[in-house]
């Protein structure tokens, strides 16, 4: 399973802005170039994140994009859900009755538990946490 490319780009854009010192403002073209995101795709992402209340945008010579809140107040879950909607690993994880096997299925509890752990981890991880951690490549 993978998150969408759009959600990945959104996470990288927010992380880039969280790492900026001073004003925390950057031109979208700068974010696109530094994060290797197609500019037209980033424009759509910025719009969605702005509607979700995660980014502020402004036009003009001193324009650009900034975080709407402090990095410690923005979670990975908020960014992913602003782009992809609520996380749902399988249709049976939603409300009861979505699957014809419903409570007879031994897979459902595993999907539910896995989703709960994933959502909890993303909700517990703020961008302040991410900017203080070095990249870990395995």
OpenMM code with the backbone's topology and positions (N, CA, C; nanometers):
from openmm import Vec3, app, unit

residues = "UNK UNK UNK UNK UNK UNK UNK UNK UNK UNK UNK UNK UNK UNK UNK UNK UNK UNK UNK UNK UNK UNK UNK UNK UNK UNK UNK UNK UNK UNK UNK UNK UNK UNK UNK UNK UNK UNK UNK UNK UNK UNK UNK UNK UNK UNK UNK UNK UNK UNK UNK UNK UNK UNK UNK UNK UNK UNK UNK UNK UNK UNK UNK UNK UNK UNK UNK UNK UNK UNK UNK UNK UNK UNK UNK UNK UNK UNK UNK UNK UNK UNK UNK UNK UNK UNK UNK UNK UNK UNK UNK UNK UNK UNK UNK UNK UNK UNK UNK UNK UNK UNK UNK UNK UNK UNK UNK UNK UNK UNK UNK UNK UNK UNK UNK UNK UNK UNK UNK UNK UNK UNK UNK UNK UNK UNK UNK UNK UNK UNK UNK UNK UNK UNK UNK UNK UNK UNK".split()
positions = [
    Vec3(0.0828, -0.1175, 0.0000),
    Vec3(0.0000, 0.0000, 0.0000),
    Vec3(0.0874, 0.1241, 0.0000),
    Vec3(0.0434, 0.2237, -0.0710),
    Vec3(0.1169, 0.3489, -0.0754),
    Vec3(0.0211, 0.4659, -0.0617),
    Vec3(0.0702, 0.5727, 0.0010),
    Vec3(-0.0072, 0.6956, -0.0028),
    Vec3(0.0070, 0.7509, -0.1443),
    Vec3(-0.0787, 0.8395, -0.1824),
    Vec3(-0.0712, 0.8929, -0.3177),
    Vec3(0.0526, 0.9810, -0.3330),
    Vec3(0.0944, 0.9963, -0.4557),
    Vec3(0.2076, 1.0832, -0.4861),
    Vec3(0.1751, 1.2265, -0.4404),
    Vec3(0.0495, 1.2657, -0.4577),
    Vec3(0.0076, 1.3989, -0.4183),
    Vec3(0.0241, 1.4196, -0.2669),
    Vec3(-0.0118, 1.3205, -0.1869),
    Vec3(0.0053, 1.3310, -0.0416),
    Vec3(0.1534, 1.3336, -0.0043),
    Vec3(0.2343, 1.2548, -0.0732),
    Vec3(0.3791, 1.2558, -0.0491),
    Vec3(0.4365, 1.3941, -0.0793),
    Vec3(0.3990, 1.4515, -0.1923),
    Vec3(0.4445, 1.5857, -0.2273),
    Vec3(0.3980, 1.6876, -0.1232),
    Vec3(0.2757, 1.6743, -0.0763),
    Vec3(0.2233, 1.7668, 0.0235),
    Vec3(0.3044, 1.7584, 0.1524),
    Vec3(0.3362, 1.6385, 0.1956),
    Vec3(0.4173, 1.6201, 0.3159),
    Vec3(0.5544, 1.6845, 0.2983),
    Vec3(0.6170, 1.6638, 0.1816),
    Vec3(0.7489, 1.7215, 0.1570),
    Vec3(0.7444, 1.8737, 0.1502),
    Vec3(0.6388, 1.9291, 0.0927),
    Vec3(0.6249, 2.0746, 0.0849),
    Vec3(0.6084, 2.1350, 0.2240),
    Vec3(0.5229, 2.0747, 0.3063),
    Vec3(0.5022, 2.1252, 0.4424),
    Vec3(0.6310, 2.1114, 0.5234),
    Vec3(0.7007, 2.0011, 0.5091),
    Vec3(0.8276, 1.9826, 0.5801),
    Vec3(0.9297, 2.0880, 0.5372),
    Vec3(0.9362, 2.1171, 0.4084),
    Vec3(1.0268, 2.2199, 0.3579),
    Vec3(0.9959, 2.3546, 0.4243),
    Vec3(0.8688, 2.3918, 0.4288),
    Vec3(0.8289, 2.5184, 0.4909),
    Vec3(0.8577, 2.5184, 0.6407),
    Vec3(0.8384, 2.4052, 0.7061),
    Vec3(0.8641, 2.3955, 0.8497),
    Vec3(1.0124, 2.4154, 0.8808),
    Vec3(1.0990, 2.3786, 0.7876),
    Vec3(1.2435, 2.3913, 0.8094),
    Vec3(1.2967, 2.5322, 0.7837),
    Vec3(1.2177, 2.6189, 0.7253),
    Vec3(1.2648, 2.7534, 0.6943),
    Vec3(1.2819, 2.8363, 0.8213),
    Vec3(1.3903, 2.9092, 0.8257),
    Vec3(1.4131, 3.0000, 0.9379),
    Vec3(1.3498, 3.1351, 0.9068),
    Vec3(1.3343, 3.2152, 1.0078),
    Vec3(1.2826, 3.3504, 0.9876),
    Vec3(1.1354, 3.3527, 0.9545),
    Vec3(1.1016, 3.4102, 0.8402),
    Vec3(0.9613, 3.4301, 0.8047),
    Vec3(0.8899, 3.3002, 0.7718),
    Vec3(0.9640, 3.1998, 0.7276),
    Vec3(0.9009, 3.0748, 0.6892),
    Vec3(0.8249, 3.0846, 0.5594),
    Vec3(0.8476, 3.1914, 0.4838),
    Vec3(0.7772, 3.2143, 0.3573),
    Vec3(0.8683, 3.1731, 0.2420),
    Vec3(0.8075, 3.1094, 0.1431),
    Vec3(0.8819, 3.0721, 0.0233),
    Vec3(0.7901, 3.0834, -0.0976),
    Vec3(0.8492, 3.1157, -0.2089),
    Vec3(0.7742, 3.1154, -0.3347),
    Vec3(0.7428, 2.9715, -0.3702),
    Vec3(0.6275, 2.9480, -0.4262),
    Vec3(0.5930, 2.8103, -0.4639),
    Vec3(0.6928, 2.7552, -0.5650),
    Vec3(0.7473, 2.8407, -0.6490),
    Vec3(0.8469, 2.7938, -0.7464),
    Vec3(0.9718, 2.7425, -0.6760),
    Vec3(1.0077, 2.8052, -0.5639),
    Vec3(1.1236, 2.7615, -0.4860),
    Vec3(1.0964, 2.6267, -0.4208),
    Vec3(0.9772, 2.6134, -0.3637),
    Vec3(0.9393, 2.4857, -0.3011),
    Vec3(0.9392, 2.3752, -0.4071),
    Vec3(0.8800, 2.4038, -0.5217),
    Vec3(0.8721, 2.3047, -0.6301),
    Vec3(1.0116, 2.2615, -0.6739),
    Vec3(1.1000, 2.3577, -0.6920),
    Vec3(1.2355, 2.3256, -0.7377),
    Vec3(1.3114, 2.2445, -0.6334),
    Vec3(1.3078, 2.2909, -0.5077),
    Vec3(1.3835, 2.2232, -0.4024),
    Vec3(1.3309, 2.0851, -0.3692),
    Vec3(1.2016, 2.0639, -0.3848),
    Vec3(1.1418, 1.9355, -0.3498),
    Vec3(1.1125, 1.8485, -0.4717),
    Vec3(1.1534, 1.8974, -0.5889),
    Vec3(1.1350, 1.8229, -0.7148),
    Vec3(0.9886, 1.7860, -0.7375),
    Vec3(0.9026, 1.8868, -0.7211),
    Vec3(0.7589, 1.8695, -0.7408),
    Vec3(0.7201, 1.9492, -0.8647),
    Vec3(0.6499, 1.8900, -0.9593),
    Vec3(0.6056, 1.9673, -1.0758),
    Vec3(0.5253, 2.0902, -1.0294),
    Vec3(0.5620, 2.2104, -1.0770),
    Vec3(0.4971, 2.3333, -1.0293),
    Vec3(0.3450, 2.3341, -1.0416),
    Vec3(0.2927, 2.2818, -1.1506),
    Vec3(0.1465, 2.2822, -1.1657),
    Vec3(0.0810, 2.1884, -1.0645),
    Vec3(0.1473, 2.0791, -1.0339),
    Vec3(0.0968, 1.9848, -0.9346),
    Vec3(0.1030, 2.0486, -0.7957),
    Vec3(0.2121, 2.1205, -0.7671),
    Vec3(0.2266, 2.1859, -0.6379),
    Vec3(0.1195, 2.2934, -0.6187),
    Vec3(0.0841, 2.3632, -0.7245),
    Vec3(-0.0199, 2.4665, -0.7138),
    Vec3(-0.1512, 2.4060, -0.6648),
    Vec3(-0.1857, 2.2896, -0.7164),
    Vec3(-0.3079, 2.2209, -0.6730),
    Vec3(-0.2960, 2.1777, -0.5261),
    Vec3(-0.1806, 2.1274, -0.4891),
    Vec3(-0.1565, 2.0821, -0.3518),
    Vec3(-0.1656, 2.1996, -0.2546),
    Vec3(-0.1010, 2.3099, -0.2907),
    Vec3(-0.1035, 2.4293, -0.2051),
    Vec3(-0.2465, 2.4774, -0.1859),
    Vec3(-0.3244, 2.4730, -0.2919),
    Vec3(-0.4644, 2.5140, -0.2824),
    Vec3(-0.5401, 2.4258, -0.1831),
    Vec3(-0.5219, 2.2955, -0.1919),
    Vec3(-0.5906, 2.2033, -0.1011),
    Vec3(-0.5457, 2.2236, 0.0439),
    Vec3(-0.4156, 2.2434, 0.0639),
    Vec3(-0.3640, 2.2640, 0.1995),
    Vec3(-0.4103, 2.3979, 0.2558),
    Vec3(-0.4263, 2.4951, 0.1702),
    Vec3(-0.4769, 2.6255, 0.2129),
    Vec3(-0.6235, 2.6146, 0.2551),
    Vec3(-0.7038, 2.5455, 0.1758),
    Vec3(-0.8445, 2.5242, 0.2097),
    Vec3(-0.8575, 2.4493, 0.3427),
    Vec3(-0.7650, 2.3566, 0.3678),
    Vec3(-0.7669, 2.2785, 0.4921),
    Vec3(-0.7154, 2.3589, 0.6121),
    Vec3(-0.6677, 2.4813, 0.5878),
    Vec3(-0.6188, 2.5650, 0.6965),
    Vec3(-0.4780, 2.5340, 0.7412),
    Vec3(-0.4006, 2.4675, 0.6555),
    Vec3(-0.2634, 2.4309, 0.6912),
    Vec3(-0.1606, 2.5287, 0.6364),
    Vec3(-0.1938, 2.5966, 0.5275),
    Vec3(-0.1038, 2.6940, 0.4657),
    Vec3(-0.1753, 2.8258, 0.4441),
    Vec3(-0.0946, 2.9327, 0.4419),
    Vec3(-0.1413, 3.0646, 0.3998),
    Vec3(-0.0694, 3.0969, 0.2694),
    Vec3(-0.1408, 3.1550, 0.1775),
    Vec3(-0.0793, 3.1969, 0.0520),
    Vec3(-0.1007, 3.3456, 0.0341),
    Vec3(-0.0050, 3.4082, -0.0324),
    Vec3(-0.0188, 3.5500, -0.0649),
    Vec3(0.0482, 3.5760, -0.1985),
    Vec3(-0.0075, 3.6722, -0.2705),
    Vec3(0.0440, 3.7068, -0.4029),
    Vec3(0.1310, 3.8313, -0.3936),
    Vec3(0.1995, 3.8582, -0.5020),
    Vec3(0.2773, 3.9810, -0.5110),
    Vec3(0.4252, 3.9572, -0.4914),
    Vec3(0.4989, 4.0682, -0.4906),
    Vec3(0.6448, 4.0619, -0.4817),
    Vec3(0.6917, 3.9950, -0.3529),
    Vec3(0.6189, 4.0161, -0.2450),
    Vec3(0.6559, 3.9535, -0.1176),
    Vec3(0.5650, 3.8351, -0.0870),
    Vec3(0.5048, 3.7823, -0.1896),
    Vec3(0.4108, 3.6724, -0.1737),
    Vec3(0.4805, 3.5394, -0.1545),
    Vec3(0.4008, 3.4390, -0.1476),
    Vec3(0.4531, 3.3044, -0.1311),
    Vec3(0.3594, 3.2226, -0.0457),
    Vec3(0.4149, 3.1216, 0.0118),
    Vec3(0.3360, 3.0297, 0.0931),
    Vec3(0.4047, 3.0126, 0.2286),
    Vec3(0.3241, 3.0069, 0.3342),
    Vec3(0.3740, 2.9872, 0.4703),
    Vec3(0.2831, 2.8873, 0.5419),
    Vec3(0.3343, 2.8330, 0.6493),
    Vec3(0.2513, 2.7475, 0.7334),
    Vec3(0.1483, 2.8347, 0.8030),
    Vec3(0.0284, 2.7838, 0.8177),
    Vec3(-0.0782, 2.8579, 0.8857),
    Vec3(-0.0654, 2.8461, 1.0376),
    Vec3(0.0050, 2.7440, 1.0825),
    Vec3(0.0270, 2.7225, 1.2262),
    Vec3(0.1729, 2.6837, 1.2475),
    Vec3(0.2118, 2.6808, 1.3707),
    Vec3(0.3472, 2.6380, 1.4048),
    Vec3(0.3661, 2.4906, 1.3659),
    Vec3(0.4893, 2.4505, 1.3311),
    Vec3(0.5145, 2.3101, 1.2955),
    Vec3(0.4706, 2.2104, 1.4033),
    Vec3(0.4769, 2.2512, 1.5295),
    Vec3(0.4366, 2.1609, 1.6387),
    Vec3(0.2859, 2.1403, 1.6438),
    Vec3(0.2123, 2.2224, 1.5686),
    Vec3(0.0657, 2.2137, 1.5686),
    Vec3(0.0101, 2.1492, 1.4415),
    Vec3(0.0973, 2.1014, 1.3540),
    Vec3(0.0527, 2.0377, 1.2296),
    Vec3(0.1026, 1.8938, 1.2296),
    Vec3(0.0099, 1.8003, 1.2124),
    Vec3(0.0477, 1.6584, 1.2125),
    Vec3(0.0531, 1.6027, 1.0701),
    Vec3(0.1232, 1.4942, 1.0582),
    Vec3(0.1284, 1.4245, 0.9294),
    Vec3(-0.0115, 1.3804, 0.8874),
    Vec3(-0.0927, 1.3377, 0.9842),
    Vec3(-0.2276, 1.2924, 0.9535),
    Vec3(-0.3089, 1.4037, 0.8897),
    Vec3(-0.2993, 1.5255, 0.9424),
    Vec3(-0.3744, 1.6376, 0.8861),
    Vec3(-0.3389, 1.6611, 0.7391),
    Vec3(-0.2109, 1.6532, 0.7084),
    Vec3(-0.1670, 1.6780, 0.5707),
    Vec3(-0.2165, 1.5670, 0.4784),
    Vec3(-0.1971, 1.4427, 0.5187),
    Vec3(-0.2410, 1.3302, 0.4353),
    Vec3(-0.3919, 1.3364, 0.4134),
    Vec3(-0.4680, 1.3603, 0.5201),
    Vec3(-0.6136, 1.3635, 0.5058),
    Vec3(-0.6616, 1.4861, 0.4289),
    Vec3(-0.5871, 1.5957, 0.4319),
    Vec3(-0.6246, 1.7133, 0.3526),
    Vec3(-0.6150, 1.6827, 0.2033),
    Vec3(-0.5271, 1.5929, 0.1676),
    Vec3(-0.5059, 1.5581, 0.0269),
    Vec3(-0.5867, 1.4348, -0.0127),
    Vec3(-0.5761, 1.3294, 0.0653),
    Vec3(-0.6358, 1.2002, 0.0281),
    Vec3(-0.7695, 1.1709, 0.0956),
    Vec3(-0.8088, 1.2512, 0.1925),
    Vec3(-0.9284, 1.2199, 0.2687),
    Vec3(-0.8938, 1.1231, 0.3811),
    Vec3(-0.9933, 1.0804, 0.4566),
    Vec3(-0.9680, 0.9902, 0.5692),
    Vec3(-0.8992, 0.8609, 0.5250),
    Vec3(-0.8074, 0.8156, 0.6080),
    Vec3(-0.7356, 0.6923, 0.5790),
    Vec3(-0.8288, 0.5743, 0.6005),
    Vec3(-0.8332, 0.4875, 0.5021),
    Vec3(-0.9131, 0.3661, 0.5127),
    Vec3(-0.8387, 0.2570, 0.4367),
    Vec3(-0.7789, 0.1635, 0.5110),
    Vec3(-0.6983, 0.0586, 0.4499),
    Vec3(-0.7806, -0.0393, 0.3675),
    Vec3(-0.9037, -0.0598, 0.4076),
    Vec3(-0.9903, -0.1537, 0.3375),
    Vec3(-1.1341, -0.1084, 0.3628),
    Vec3(-1.2236, -0.1399, 0.2708),
    Vec3(-1.3613, -0.0940, 0.2867),
    Vec3(-1.4264, -0.1463, 0.4143),
    Vec3(-1.3813, -0.2598, 0.4646),
    Vec3(-1.4432, -0.3169, 0.5838),
    Vec3(-1.4045, -0.2432, 0.7116),
    Vec3(-1.3029, -0.1585, 0.7052),
    Vec3(-1.2574, -0.0880, 0.8245),
    Vec3(-1.3519, 0.0262, 0.8602),
    Vec3(-1.4259, 0.0749, 0.7630),
    Vec3(-1.5194, 0.1838, 0.7885),
    Vec3(-1.6314, 0.1400, 0.8801),
    Vec3(-1.7484, 0.1749, 0.8481),
    Vec3(-1.8622, 0.1382, 0.9316),
    Vec3(-1.8994, -0.0081, 0.9104),
    Vec3(-1.9627, -0.0656, 1.0094),
    Vec3(-2.0075, -0.2052, 0.9994),
    Vec3(-2.1053, -0.2214, 0.8838),
    Vec3(-2.1042, -0.3359, 0.8239),
    Vec3(-2.1986, -0.3648, 0.7180),
    Vec3(-2.1473, -0.3337, 0.5786),
    Vec3(-2.0243, -0.2823, 0.5661),
    Vec3(-1.9689, -0.2507, 0.4347),
    Vec3(-1.9227, -0.3765, 0.3615),
    Vec3(-1.9036, -0.4824, 0.4350),
    Vec3(-1.8537, -0.6068, 0.3762),
    Vec3(-1.9569, -0.7176, 0.3989),
    Vec3(-1.9757, -0.7987, 0.2994),
    Vec3(-2.0740, -0.9058, 0.3120),
    Vec3(-2.0312, -1.0106, 0.4151),
    Vec3(-1.9009, -1.0189, 0.4453),
    Vec3(-1.8539, -1.1142, 0.5453),
    Vec3(-1.8644, -1.0570, 0.6869),
    Vec3(-1.8606, -0.9244, 0.6977),
    Vec3(-1.8737, -0.8494, 0.8217),
    Vec3(-1.8011, -0.9165, 0.9383),
    Vec3(-1.8700, -0.9551, 1.0439),
    Vec3(-1.8060, -1.0066, 1.1645),
    Vec3(-1.7554, -1.1492, 1.1522),
    Vec3(-1.7859, -1.2159, 1.0420),
    Vec3(-1.7385, -1.3525, 1.0217),
    Vec3(-1.5961, -1.3558, 0.9682),
    Vec3(-1.5428, -1.2445, 0.9288),
    Vec3(-1.4143, -1.2393, 0.8605),
    Vec3(-1.2986, -1.2239, 0.9595),
    Vec3(-1.2005, -1.3144, 0.9545),
    Vec3(-1.0859, -1.3024, 1.0442),
    Vec3(-0.9882, -1.1917, 1.0022),
    Vec3(-1.0046, -1.1374, 0.8831),
    Vec3(-0.9149, -1.0316, 0.8364),
    Vec3(-0.9522, -0.8943, 0.8923),
    Vec3(-1.0803, -0.8722, 0.9131),
    Vec3(-1.1268, -0.7403, 0.9558),
    Vec3(-1.0580, -0.6885, 1.0820),
    Vec3(-1.0451, -0.7683, 1.1880),
    Vec3(-0.9777, -0.7165, 1.3081),
    Vec3(-0.8326, -0.6738, 1.2809),
    Vec3(-0.7665, -0.7441, 1.1914),
    Vec3(-0.6277, -0.7094, 1.1587),
    Vec3(-0.6231, -0.5771, 1.0829),
    Vec3(-0.7125, -0.5604, 0.9855),
    Vec3(-0.7192, -0.4333, 0.9127),
    Vec3(-0.7523, -0.3183, 1.0076),
    Vec3(-0.8465, -0.3404, 1.0975),
    Vec3(-0.8869, -0.2344, 1.1916),
    Vec3(-0.7718, -0.1957, 1.2838),
    Vec3(-0.7042, -0.2949, 1.3394),
    Vec3(-0.5921, -0.2680, 1.4296),
    Vec3(-0.4781, -0.1972, 1.3562),
    Vec3(-0.4483, -0.2413, 1.2357),
    Vec3(-0.3413, -0.1802, 1.1571),
    Vec3(-0.3740, -0.0350, 1.1252),
    Vec3(-0.4976, -0.0100, 1.0871),
    Vec3(-0.5376, 0.1272, 1.0571),
    Vec3(-0.5295, 0.2149, 1.1816),
    Vec3(-0.5763, 0.1647, 1.2946),
    Vec3(-0.5709, 0.2415, 1.4192),
    Vec3(-0.4277, 0.2807, 1.4526),
    Vec3(-0.3346, 0.1876, 1.4366),
    Vec3(-0.1941, 0.2153, 1.4676),
    Vec3(-0.1356, 0.3172, 1.3700),
    Vec3(-0.1677, 0.3028, 1.2425),
    Vec3(-0.1177, 0.3963, 1.1420),
    Vec3(-0.1703, 0.5371, 1.1684),
    Vec3(-0.2997, 0.5491, 1.1905),
    Vec3(-0.3609, 0.6796, 1.2159),
    Vec3(-0.3020, 0.7409, 1.3435),
    Vec3(-0.2859, 0.6602, 1.4477),
    Vec3(-0.2306, 0.7109, 1.5735),
    Vec3(-0.0879, 0.7618, 1.5535),
    Vec3(-0.0085, 0.6898, 1.4768),
    Vec3(0.1311, 0.7302, 1.4520),
    Vec3(0.1370, 0.8607, 1.3725),
    Vec3(0.0564, 0.8710, 1.2677),
    Vec3(0.0550, 0.9931, 1.1869),
    Vec3(0.0020, 1.1112, 1.2666),
    Vec3(-0.0955, 1.0864, 1.3528),
    Vec3(-0.1537, 1.1925, 1.4361),
    Vec3(-0.0552, 1.2381, 1.5429),
    Vec3(0.0279, 1.1482, 1.5898),
    Vec3(0.1242, 1.1800, 1.6956),
    Vec3(0.2516, 1.2461, 1.6420),
    Vec3(0.2723, 1.2429, 1.5122),
    Vec3(0.3945, 1.2978, 1.4541),
    Vec3(0.3688, 1.4366, 1.3969),
    Vec3(0.4310, 1.5359, 1.4590),
    Vec3(0.4177, 1.6731, 1.4113),
    Vec3(0.5381, 1.7082, 1.3246),
    Vec3(0.5264, 1.8190, 1.2545),
    Vec3(0.6377, 1.8633, 1.1713),
    Vec3(0.7523, 1.9176, 1.2560),
    Vec3(0.7246, 1.9586, 1.3788),
    Vec3(0.8321, 1.9951, 1.4707),
    Vec3(0.9155, 1.8716, 1.5038),
    Vec3(0.8493, 1.7575, 1.5192),
    Vec3(0.9218, 1.6314, 1.5429),
    Vec3(1.0117, 1.5989, 1.4235),
    Vec3(0.9592, 1.6177, 1.3046),
    Vec3(1.0320, 1.5798, 1.1837),
    Vec3(1.1533, 1.6685, 1.1573),
    Vec3(1.1427, 1.7976, 1.1876),
    Vec3(1.2561, 1.8856, 1.1576),
    Vec3(1.3700, 1.8683, 1.2568),
    Vec3(1.3440, 1.8042, 1.3700),
    Vec3(1.4502, 1.7808, 1.4676),
    Vec3(1.5156, 1.6450, 1.4498),
    Vec3(1.4606, 1.5625, 1.3617),
    Vec3(1.5151, 1.4283, 1.3402),
    Vec3(1.5972, 1.4258, 1.2125),
    Vec3(1.7173, 1.3661, 1.2193),
    Vec3(1.7934, 1.3497, 1.0958),
    Vec3(1.7270, 1.2452, 1.0074),
    Vec3(1.7504, 1.2561, 0.8783),
    Vec3(1.6946, 1.1571, 0.7854),
    Vec3(1.7556, 1.0205, 0.8165),
    Vec3(1.6709, 0.9201, 0.8164),
    Vec3(1.7167, 0.7837, 0.8418),
    Vec3(1.6939, 0.7009, 0.7179),
    Vec3(1.8015, 0.6640, 0.6538),
    Vec3(1.7913, 0.5822, 0.5318),
    Vec3(1.8403, 0.4428, 0.5669),
    Vec3(1.7561, 0.3466, 0.5332),
    Vec3(1.7917, 0.2060, 0.5621),
    Vec3(1.8190, 0.1324, 0.4344),
] * unit.nanometer
topology = app.Topology()
chain = topology.addChain("A")
for resn in residues:
    res = topology.addResidue(resn, chain)
    for name in ("N", "CA", "C"):
        topology.addAtom(name, app.Element.getBySymbol(name[0]), res)
